[in-house]
Amino acid sequence: MIAQNIEKLSGLCGVSGSEDAVADTVKTMFEGYCDKVYKDSLGSVVGIKKGSDSTKRAMIEAHIDEIGLMVTKITDDGFLKFTNVGGVDVRILPGNEVTVHGKKELFGVCGAIAPHLLSKEELESVIPKEKLFIDIGFSKEEAQKYVSVGDCITFKSYPGYLGKKCYAAKSQDDRTSVCVLLDILKELENVTLPFDLYVVGAVQEEVGLRGSATVTYAIDPDFAIAIDVCHGDTPDASENTFPLGSGTVFEVGPNISKKLSENIIKAMDENNIKYSIEACGGNTGTDAWAMQICKNGVPTALFSLPLRYMHTPYETVCIDDVKETSNAVCAFLKSLKKAGDALC
């Protein structure tokens, strides 16, 4: 089920600021488990699972947006010029397949000057974004029938397993964390918690942690847990990375409530959860950073999924780590007799 949900959600267009398709799908998926589901004015999706004490609220959150590109111009030859939305690595663009989300979805290829025509100095440097373009095979007149300035462009990928347990697809940052939320809801389907549980799919994380800030302010939870991704190990990166299959990753540092983190770690130890600790001395670069300082302050924790090839068309996770993250959050929530126990 987890892999099916990843494939379903990652395949949707949800570039920051244009998350409607993802939000509508997530809303429908939340409705299978929640007592109430709604979208706020910024577009974030909120599901509420009622508990025994509705004066207390806990929140778990993942963002639903993805990085992408946006059309800035249609050239006289029908090529599309673009800018980035969020942290797109220009190095990976040439030769990549994309989908242009105009009046209809169009297949495109990111093109650049052929290496045969470049100088030695140009070959040794990154091609600047301004010299790249999207080729959709149309003339300017044909392109203008379907494409407008401001249309979104997403990576095109063909999701699937790498080996038996690793799964590769676009947008797993952070749609796979939404799959964690869905698995948590499934595991807690017949459990009555001593507080209302709010599950949130937040918008516009990739351009400034925006949706998490507004939705956390509105909910004002007693405590909150963000779920995002961290860097998985690769042959060229061993420092500050985590092996796929090693379990969930739990953050410690000033962005994280110390007492909340101690209680979560205790619950993970008591339930034999596989986890690693990541220490961050400042901004975690996740929605937890914005959630922590909403209103009068919200005790916040952060789980991360080890993920390879972040911000590429084939972000890769281990399904076991996804499940272990769900297990960790469920173990902690079920350990609480009342909301206040999270901070005692």
N, C-alpha and C positions, 0 to 999 in steps of 0.2 A: 504493500500500500504506500509506503514512503516513497519508493522510486516512482510509482505512478503519479503521486502528487507532485513530485519534483518535475517530472516531464510535463505535466499539465500546466503548472504555474510558470515554469521557466520559459515555456514557449510563447507566452503572452507578451505583448508590447506594454511596457510600463516605465518608459523613460521618465525621469524626474519631472513633475509638472504635468504629465500626461498618463496618469496611472489608472484611468477609468476602467479599462478592460480587466486589469488585474484586480482592482478593488471590487468590481461587481462579482467576479468569480470567487474571491476570498469571502465576500459577504454571504454568498450562497453556501459555501463550504462551512462557514461558521454557524449558519442557521441550523445545520444538522445537529448541533450540540448545545447551542446557547438558548437562553430564554428570550433574549432580545438582541438584535443586531442592527446597527445603524452606521451611516457615514457622516462624519462631521463636515463642517463648512469648508475645510481645506481638502477633504477627500479621504482622510484616514478612515479605516474600518474598525469599528469597535463592537465586540461581542460581550455579552454579560451572562455569566452563569451564576444564578442566584445561590447564595449560601444561607446558613441559619441565622446570620446576623448581618442585615443589610446596612447597618451603620458603619461597617468596616469594609474596606476595599483593598484588594491586592491587584496588581497589574503585571501582566507579562506581555512583552512587545517585541516585534520584529518589523523591519521596514520592507515595503513592497516595491519600492522603485528600483530602477536599474540605471547604470550609466548608458550613454548612447550618443548619437549625433543628431544634428538638426540642419535642415536645408537652409542655406543663406542666399543661394543664387542659382539660377538655371542659365548656363552659358549659351552663347549663340550656336554652339555645336550640340547642345542638348545634354551636356554633362552637368552634374550637380556639385556645387561647392557646398561646404558644410563647416560647422563649428561643433565643438564637443559640448556635451551636457554631462558634467561630472568628470571624474578623473580617468579619461581615456588615454592609454599609452599609444602615442603616435607610431611607435616602432612596429606595432603589430598590425597596422592597418593595411599596408599595401598587399594586394592579392586576396584579401579576405572577402568572403561573401557577406552581403547585408540584405536587409529587407527595408524598403522605403515605404513608410506608412502614409500614403497619400489618399486620394479618393478610392483607390484600391491598393492592395499590397503588391509591390513591384520588386522583383529580384534585381539585385545590383552587385557590382564588383567594385571594390575600392582600387583605383588605378593610380599609377605614378609613372614618371619618366622611366623608360627601360634602362637597365644598368649599362647597356652597351653605349648609351648616349651620354653617360655621366663622366665627369672628370675623376681622377684618382681621389682628389680631396672630397668630392661629393659622395663617392662610393663609401668613404670611411666615416661619413657623418649621417645623422638621422635626417630623412627627408622631412622638411618642415610641413606642417599641416596645410599651409597656404598653397603648396604645390600638389597636394593630393586632390582627388575628385572621385565621384561615384559615377560609374558608367551603367546606365540602364538600357542602352541600345536604342534610344529614341532621338529623334530630332528635337529641336527646341519647341516646335509647334506641338509635336506629339506629347512631349514631356509636360507641357503646360496644361494639357487636358486632365492630367492626373496628379500632378505634383505642384505644391505651393511652397513659397518661402515659409519656414516655421514647421514644416512637416518633420516628424521624428524618423530616425533611422536606427535600427537595432542590428546587432550581430545576428547572422544566421548560423545555426549550428544543428547538428544531428545527434541528439542526446542518446546516450546509451552507456552500458557497463564497460569499464576497463577491468578486465579480469572478472572475479566473482562478486566483489564487494564494493568496488569504487565506481562512482557514477559521474559522468562528465556531461555538462550542459552549460548553456549561457545562463546568466542571471541567478546563479545559486547564491550569490551575494545580493539579496538576502532572502530569496524565495524559499531556499531550503530551510531557513530558520522559521518561516511561516509554516512549513511542513512539521517542524517541531511543535509549534503551537497546536496544530491539528491533532498530532499524536497525543499531546498532553490532554486535550479535550476528550479524545477518545478514551484514554486511560482513566479519566476522572468522571466518565459519563454517569456512573452509578454511585459517585462519592459526593456527599454533602459536606462542603467545606465550611468552617466557622466564619466566613466572610464572603462577600460577593467577589467573584473572580472576573476581572476585565481582561480580555485578550484583544490585542491591538495590532493591526497591520498599518504602520505609519507611512506617510508619503514624504517625499523630498529629503530623505536622509543624505543622498549623494551630493546635494547642493547646499547643505547647511543645517542638517539635523532639525528641520523645520516642523514636520508633522508630529514628531515625538514631543516637541516642546508645547505645542498647542493642545494636544490631546491629554498630556499629563497634567497640564494646568487645569483643564476642565474636569478630569476625573478626580484629581487630588488624592491619590491612593495613600494608604498607610505605609506601603512599601511597594517597590517595583523591581522587576527583573527584565533586563534587555537580553535579547539573543541575537548574536551576529556571527561573523566569521573572523578567523585569524589565519595566519600563514602556515600552510602545511609544508612539510619538508620536501626538498628536491635536491638533486646532486649538486647544484650550484648554490644552495642556501640551507645552511644548517643552524646558524645562529638565529635565535628568536623565532624558531619554527617548531612545529609539533608534528610527529609522525601520524599519518593517516592510520586509523585503527587503534590509536592509543586512548580513545575515549574523549570525553568532553574536556574543554579548557575553561577554567574558572579564573577570573581576574581578581587581583588584589592591588590596592593602592588608594590614593586620595579620591579617586572617582567613585570608590565603592565604600558603602557603609561597613565599618569594621565589625560591628556586632552582628549585622545581617550576614556578612560573609562567614563569620565564625559559626553561626548556626547552620548555614547551608553546608559548610564543610563537615560539620558534625553529622548531619543527616546523610551526606554522601558516604562517609566512613562507616556509619552504622548499617548502610544498605549495600555495601560493597560495590559502589559505583566506581568505574574506571575514570580517573580524571587527572589532569595536570594543572599546575598553578602557573599563571603568567603574572609577573609583577610589572606594573606600569606606574611610573612616578609622576605622570601628569595626565594630559588629555588622552583618553582611550581611542579617540577618533570614531566613536560610536554614539548611538542615540542615548546611551547611559550618561554621557557628558551633559546633554541638555536636560534629561529627565531629572537629574540629581538636584538641580537648582530651580525647579519650577515652584512657583508660589512661595511657601515658607520653607521649602526644601523637602525632598523626598528620599528616604533611605533607599539606595539603589544597588543592585548587583548586576553582574554581567557574565553570561556564559558565551563561549565562542566555539564554533565548529572549525577544526583544522581544514583548510581549503587550499588546494594547489591552483596556480595560474590565475590569481585574482585579477578581475577586470579584463578577462579575455573571453573568447567565444566558448572555451571549454574549461570552465572552472570545475574542479574535481573534488568530491568528498567521498568519505567512506560511510556507507549506510549504517554501519555499526555505531559510528560516532554520533550520527543523527539520533538514533534510538537511545544511546546512552545519555545524551543531553536531555531528552524527554524524561528518561528514568530519573535523572538527577533532580529536575524541577518537581516532578510528581512526588518523589520521596520527601523532599523538603516541605511541600505544601501539605502533604498528608501527615507530617509529623506535628503540625501546629494544632493545638487545642483551641487557640483563639489567635486573632491577628497579632496581638501584642507579643505573643511568644517569639515572633520573628526577630524581635529587637531586645529580648530580655537576656 
